[in-house]
Amino acid sequence: MRLVFIGTFEYDTRQTDLERLFSKYDRVERVDMKSGNFISLSLV
């Protein structure tokens, strides 16, 4: 499993938006959104 940390995206971005975007590159196992604009993605 690889973790990807991402920050500074639009405030109204939803978890499903990020899953859809990153699933093009690998299977997304988990999206953990923090404080509305920072996330970590677990890619398998």
TORZAKE-533666 format. One record per atom (N, C-alpha, C): x negated, y, z negated; residue in three letters. Coordinates in steps of 0.2 Angstrom, whole numbers, padded with zeros to 4 digits, always signed. Each point is the difference from the previous one (the first is absolute). Last residue first. Example, Ala and Ser with C-alpha at 12.3 -4.5 7.8 and 13.67 -1.06 7.14 Angstrom:
// TORZAKE-533666
-0064-0011-0035SER/-0004+0006-0001SER/+0004+0005-0003SER/-0002-0028+0000ALA/+0004+0006+0000ALA/-0004+0006+0000ALA/
END
This chain:
// TORZAKE-533666
+0018+0005+0018VAL/-0002-0007+0000VAL/-0004-0001+0006VAL/+0005+0023-0015LEU/+0000-0003+0006LEU/-0003-0007+0000LEU/+0010+0021-0017SER/-0003-0007+0000SER/+0001-0003+0007SER/+0000+0027-0009LEU/+0003-0005+0004LEU/-0004-0007-0001LEU/+0005+0025-0013SER/-0005-0005+0001SER/+0004-0005+0004SER/+0004+0028-0004ILE/+0002-0007+0000ILE/-0006-0004+0000ILE/+0011+0027-0004PHE/-0006-0004+0000PHE/+0002-0008+0000PHE/+0015+0020-0002ASN/-0004+0001+0006ASN/-0006-0004+0000ASN/+0018-0001-0017GLY/+0003+0002+0006GLY/-0004+0001+0006GLY/-0006-0009-0022SER/+0001+0007+0000SER/+0003+0003+0006SER/-0007-0025+0004LYS/-0001+0004-0007LYS/+0001+0007+0001LYS/+0005-0026+0012MET/+0000+0007+0001MET/+0000+0003-0007MET/-0005-0024+0013ASP/+0000+0003-0007ASP/+0000+0007+0001ASP/+0004-0024+0015VAL/-0001+0008+0000VAL/+0002+0002-0006VAL/-0007-0026+0011ARG/+0003+0005-0005ARG/-0002+0007+0002ARG/-0004-0018+0015GLU/+0002-0004-0006GLU/+0004+0004-0005GLU/-0005+0001+0028VAL/+0000+0004-0006VAL/+0003-0004-0006VAL/-0014-0007+0024ARG/+0006-0001-0004ARG/+0000+0004-0006ARG/-0012+0010+0022ASP/-0001-0006-0005ASP/+0007-0001-0004ASP/-0003+0016+0018TYR/-0007-0002-0001TYR/-0001-0006-0004TYR/+0022+0011+0004LYS/-0003-0001+0007LYS/-0007-0003-0001LYS/+0012+0007-0019SER/+0001-0007+0002SER/-0002-0001+0007SER/+0000+0021-0011PHE/-0006-0004-0001PHE/+0001-0007+0002PHE/+0018+0016+0002LEU/-0006+0003+0004LEU/-0006-0005-0001LEU/+0021-0005-0011ARG/+0001-0001+0007ARG/-0007+0003+0004ARG/+0001+0002-0024GLU/+0000-0007+0002GLU/+0000-0001+0008GLU/+0003+0022-0009LEU/-0007-0002+0000LEU/-0001-0008+0002LEU/+0022+0009-0002ASP/-0004+0004+0006ASP/-0007-0003+0000ASP/+0014-0007-0018THR/+0001-0004+0007THR/-0003+0004+0005THR/-0001+0010-0021GLN/-0004-0006+0000GLN/+0001-0004+0007GLN/+0004+0026+0001ARG/+0003-0005-0004ARG/-0005-0006+0001ARG/-0002+0028+0002THR/-0002-0006+0002THR/+0003-0006-0004THR/+0001+0025-0003ASP/+0006-0004+0001ASP/-0001-0007+0003ASP/-0018+0017-0004TYR/+0004-0002-0007TYR/+0006-0004+0001TYR/-0022-0001+0017GLU/+0006+0004-0001GLU/+0004-0002-0007GLU/-0026-0005+0000PHE/+0005-0001+0005PHE/+0006+0004-0002PHE/-0023-0004-0012THR/+0002+0006+0004THR/+0004-0002+0006THR/-0014-0020-0008GLY/+0002+0005-0004GLY/+0002+0006+0005GLY/-0008-0028-0004ILE/+0002+0005+0005ILE/+0003+0006-0004ILE/-0014-0026-0001PHE/+0003+0006-0004PHE/+0001+0006+0005PHE/-0003-0029+0000VAL/-0001+0006+0004VAL/+0004+0006-0004VAL/-0009-0028-0003LEU/+0003+0006-0003LEU/-0002+0006+0004LEU/+0000-0028+0005ARG/-0003+0006+0000ARG/+0004+0006-0002ARG/-0002-0029-0002MET/+0004+0006+0000MET/-0004+0006+0000MET/
END
